[in-house]
Amino acid sequence: MNFFNDEMLAALQNPQVRLLYAVRLEWPDSVVRLHTEIGTFNHFPFDAGESYFGVGNLGSIGDVTYGDGDETTPSVTLELSVKDDALRAQIMAGGYQGRKGQLYLVALDEQGRVAAWAEQFNGVMDSATIKQGEKNNTIQLPLTAPDDALEKGLNWRCTNESHHAQYPGDDFYRFTTWMEDLGLYWGSKKDGIPLRKYL
């Protein structure tokens, strides 16, 4: 059984071939497209005309693993070293769990043209973890099989940031930060919550 199509097998026999990974992640408010080389590529046939941004040595792809000995639930982990606080905050806010993530292997010829490509993984994003280092942080984002994701609970929190990730513009949890230490007296005029001062 071959994991690659005939075009990819032929491309892999060329000693001058360069291989890279391309990742397409459907984030709540946009689609993130990255590849493991440097520069911007917009000539991938599987996503024609869209720009994929290179992360070079800042990104890496883990091996496809199988959890609990069940070969129907593979997963792969994407790693990205970042110093960007905005990206870290976006990861912590959540809302991306269960959304689609795809991983492609791309073979480039001597001129940098796509000789062949193969989809390596098509699944959904699981909850990311952030490993803090001395110089930068590493985000580890697992992609899991869609049927495996159905067995897991959602990672939403009762915070304004997490709620905004799913419902932009809805301020339902706006005052939760200030209310956690206040006493609530339901049906009483005693000690009403002074929310006006937080507006």
Secondary structure, DSSP 8 states (H G I E B T S, - for coil): --SS-HHHHHHHT-TT-EEEEEEEEE-SSSEEEEESSSSEE---GGGTT--EEE-GGGEEE---EEGGG-TT-EEEEEEEEE--HHHHHHHHH---TT-EEEEEEEEE-TTS-EEEEEEEEEEEE---EEEE-SS-EEEEEEEE-HHHHTTS-----SSHHHHHHHSTT--TTTTHHHHTTS---TT--TT---GGGG-
